[in-house]
């Protein structure tokens, strides 16, 4: 057997190779869509949104002659344990590519600086909606798997228009899947708006924003981008048959092609001033007024968390984030080994010890026990009121009378 240090290095080398391949994949996705291809980068002012922790694609763009900036409020800094080896591997990969003369020297400047050298990449620690650079600052704006995490898509598109010069280009690869579970990519379309936006905020947008490709096209077109959408990943027919029956009413009018499109690329050219403003389908936008919390809006005051493992911790954490931790009155679990333990100040006990008068809502926060617990609650006369499938929330049940009163 190889020594532990050798095995670790082998794993690290494999990870670096994968990261280098990903950097080239993103780069190729960008330049393959740009008018003029990689040649159009020479001398261009380019902004990449959400560049990822390696900044590999951004540095490759700089190596092809562009002046590059990246925008990301959460960008991880230079990591001495990662970036030197990564950029050394990225430089070596140039030998197998048709890179321009001087490309290796650009990567050498990063390696010699031991940081993200400002003469190669300028870092803007801002989200696209709040970016403060000058009007018409960029010839090209790029993003990969960013626009689906934006809370206010029309505002983001307006900023893209502001910072892109007339005639400038944009390439945006967007993943329209529910990021909680890529095998069930449209589940978040079964949730009502208040519930979804509470989850979106609690997860810092990581679940995706539920926009579909035609809505995003309209948002870009409203800002005078001439836009072409290129889809390249689709939901299976079997899954579409299943989910269409369960869609929330806000999304039932979407046609099958709109639902089926999961990943695609927008190629945009900035044109003249927009003729009109974008009017979004209301389902895509957060509700007006104060940030909602689904349980508060439904009037449930006494919440039982059913489960005492990692799902319960996640459920209680979300309740705390939205200011509802005080409404958790009990924690239950069928595992006798967990009963009697304390979880976030709640003593874990059997559900049989609770009276129906003790609670308004039961959240099932145990994925392994979901079916058995759900059946138990239905047998007790409760009704399934929501499916969360994330953050520990697997399902939520309430007494019919209380559900009616809370609606």
N, C-alpha and C positions, 0 to 999 in steps of 0.2 A: 504494500500500500504506500502511496506517496505521502511524504511528510505533510503535516497540516499547513505549513507555510507555502509549500509548493502547490497544494490543492487550492489555497486561497488565491495565489497568484494566477493560477490557471483560470479560476472563476473570474478574477478581475480582468484578465486578458480577454476572455470571452465577452464580458460585459462591455469592455471598451470597443471591441470589434462590432458589437451590436449597436452601440451608440454612434460609432463612426458611420455605419451603414444607414442608420436612421437620419443622421445629418445630411448625407447625400440624397436620401429619398425625399426629404423635405425640400432640399435645394432643387432637385430635379422636378418636383411637383410645381415649384414656383416658376423656374425658367422655362419649363415645357409649355407653360401657358402664356408667358409674356410675349407680346409682339416683338419679334426680333430675337427671342430666346436669350441665351447667356450673353450674346454680344451686346444686348441692350443695357447691360449692367455697367459697362465701362463708362466712367464719368458720371453715373447717375447718383442722385441722392435718394437713399433707400431707407425706409423704416420697416422693421419687423416687429409685430405685436406679439407678446407672449412667446419669447424665443426659446423657452426651455432652459434647463439648468446648465447645459453644456455650451450654449451659444454657437454650436457647430455650424448650423446653416448660415447664421449671420456672418461668421468669420469666412466661410466659403464665398459668400456674396462679396465681402470686402476683397477677398483674394482674386475675384474676377473684375476688380477695378472700380467698385462702387464705394461711395462714402456712406457708411452704415450707422444707423442709430437703432436701438431697440427700446421698446417701452414695456415695462412690467413692474407693477408696484411690489411684487413679491419675489423679485429675482434673487436667487441665492448668489452670494459673493464667490470670489475666487477660492477654490478649495485646493490646497497644496497636495492633498492626498488623491486628487482626481484629475484636475485640469492639466497639469504638465504632461502626464502620461496620455491623456486623451488627445491633446493637441499634437503631441509627437506622433501618435498613431494616425491622426487626421492628415498630418504633413506627409507621412509615408504613403497614405492612400492616393495622394496626388499622382504617384508614379503610374497608377493604373487608369488615370483619367486624362481627358484632353483639357488640361488646365492651362491658362495663359501664362506667358513668361512673367515671372515675378510673383506668382501665387505662393510659392513656398516661402519667399521672403516675408510676405504678410504674416503668415503663421509664425515664422521665426521672430517677428517683432513682439508677438504675444508671448511666446515662450521666453524671450530674453527679458521682457518686462516683468514676467511672473505675476501678471494681472491682466484684466481686460483693458489693454492699452487703448487710451482715448483716441490715438491716431488710427486705430483699426475699428473700434466700436465705441460709440457714445451711448451711455446708458441713461435712459429717462425713467425715473422711478414713479411712473404715473399710469393709471388705466386710460384707455383710449377716450373714455367719456370726459376725462379731466385733463387731457394733455394740453400743455401750454405753449407748444412751439408755434412759430409764426405761420400765418396764412401762406398757402402754396409752398410750404417748406420742402416738399418731397416730390420726386418724379415717380416713385414707385412705393406703394404701401402693401405689405405682405402679412399674412397670418395663417397659421395652421392650428386648427382646433382651439380657436379663441372666441369667435363670434357667438358660439352656442352658450358661452358662459357669461355673456354680457347681460346685465339686468335691463338696460334701456337701449334696445337695438336702434330705434330711430335717432336717439341722441348720438349713439356711436357712429351711425352712418353720416349724420350731419358733420361730425368731427372729421371723419375720413374725407368728406368733400372739402372741408375748410383747409385741411393741411396738404391736400393733393393739388398740384398745379393743373391748370387747364390742359388737357391732352395727356396728363399723367395716367398711370395704370395702377390697378390693384388686383391682387390674386389672394383669394381667401378660401381656404379649405375648411369646410364646416361639417361637424359631426352632429347629425340631428337625432341621435339616439338618447334614450334615457340612460345616463351614465351609471346608474345604480346597478344595472344588470344588463349587459350587452346582449345576453341571450333572449331577453324580453324587452326589446328596444323602444316600445311605445307605451309602457305601463303608466308613465306620468301623464298621459293623455286621458286616463280614466279618473283623475283627481279633479275636484273642483278648484276654482281659482284661489280661494282663501287658503285651502289646505296646501296647494302646490307652492304658493309663494312663501308660506311659512317655512316649508321644507327647503326651498331654494335659498332663503336667507340663512337658515340654520346651517346649511352646508356650504355657505359662501359661494353659491352658484355652481358647485361642482357637478350637480345632477344634470345640468343643462337647462336651457330656458324655454323649451317647448316650441320655439319658432319653427315653422316649416319653410321649405325652400322658396315657395312662391311668395310668401309674406316678406322674406328677406330680400328677394328680388325687387319687390315693390318699394321696400324701404330704400334700397340703393338707387333705384330708378328715380325716386322722388328727389334725390339729391343730385340729379343730372349725371349719374353714371350710366353709360351704355353698358348693359350687363348681359353676359351669357353665362348660363348655368350648365355645368357638366356633371351629371350624376354618375356615381360608379360603385355604389353599394346599395342593396335593396333587401327589404324584409321578405321572409319566405311567405308563400301563399297560405300555408297552413297557419302560420302565426297571424297573418292578416285576418283570416276567417275568424280566428278566436278573438282577437282584440277588438274588431269592429263591433262586435255585439256588446262590448263592455265600455265603449268610449263615453266619456262625459258628454252631455248635450252640447257643450261649447265646441266640440270637435267632430260631431257626427256629420256635419256638412262637408267635411274634407273628403275629396274623392280618393279612390284607392291608390292612384299614382302618387298623390301627395303624401299619403301615409307610407307607401312602400319605399320612398326615397330616404335612405338613412345617412349617406355620406356623399358629398359632392363638392365641386369647386366653382366659385364665382370668379369670373374674369371680367374686370371692369375698366372702362376708359372714361376719364372725367371729361364731361362735355360742358355745354353752356348752362346758364342758370336754370333751375328747375321751374317747370310750369305750374306746379301745385304742390301742396303738402301731402305727406303720406298719412293715410288713415288706416290704422292697423285693425285686424280682427280683435275685438276686445279680449278674447281668451288668451292672447299672447302677452297682454300687458298686466302689470300688478294692479290690483284694485285701488281706487282713489282713497285718499284719507290716510288714517293711521295704519301702520303696518299691522296686518291682522294676525291672529293666532287661531288656528282652527278650533281648538278646544274651547277657548274663551268665547268665540263667536257662537258656539253651539250651547253655551250655558252650562257645560258640565263642570260641577264644582268639586266633586269627590272622585278621584281617579285611582283605580287599582292597576298596578303593573304586575302582570302575570308572567313570571320568569325571574330568575335570580342570577343569570349568567351575564355574558358580555352584552347580550341584547338588552337586558334590563338596565345595565349601566348606560348604554347609548340612549335608551328611552328617557331615563331620568336626566341625563345630560341635556337632551333637547328640551325637556320641560323646563329645566333651569335656564336655558338660553332664552326662551321666550317668556320667562317670568311666571311660569306656572308650576314651579317645583312645589310650592305650598299646597297645591291641590292633590298631590299624590298622598293618599291616606293609608295605603297598604301595599305590601309586596308579597306575592304568593308564588309557591312553587310546589310541584308534586314530588320532588326529590326530597325524601326524608333527611338526607345528609345535609341539605341546604337549609332546612327549616330550623328556625331558632337563631340563624345568623343575622347580622345586621347589614343592611344595604342602604347607604345614604341616609342613615337615621331611621330606617324602617325595618322592623323585625320581620323576617321571612316566615310565613305561616301557611298552613293549608287553606285553599280557597273555601273548603267546607266550613271553616270557622266563621266566615263572613255571612252576614244577613243581607238580603237584597236592599234593606234600608241603609246599609253602610256605604253605598257607592252609587254613582250615576253612570260611570263608564269603566270598562275593563279594557286595558291595552294588552294584547298578547305580544310579549317581547321575547319569545323563545322559538327560534326557527325550527329546531329539531322537534319540538313538541307542538308545533302549530296545529296540526290536524286534530290530535287528541284533545288539546285544550279548546279549540274552536267547537268541536262536537260537544264537549262538556258544557260550554257556555250556552250553546243553542238549546241543549236539553234543559238547562236551567231557565229557559224562557227569554234569553237575550237575543238581540238581532245584530247582524253584522252591519256596521254603519260606515266603515272606511277601510281601505287596504293601503298600507304604507310601504311595506316590503323593504324598508331601509331604516337606518338609525335605530334599530331594535324594534321599531313599530311594524309588526307583521300584520296585525288586524286590530280592529277596535269594535267592541260590542257594547250595546246599551239596552236597557229595558225599553220596549216600544213606547210606553207611556212617557218615559223621560225623554226619549228621543223626540217625541211630538212636542213636548213642552219646550225643549231646547231649540227647536227649529225656528 
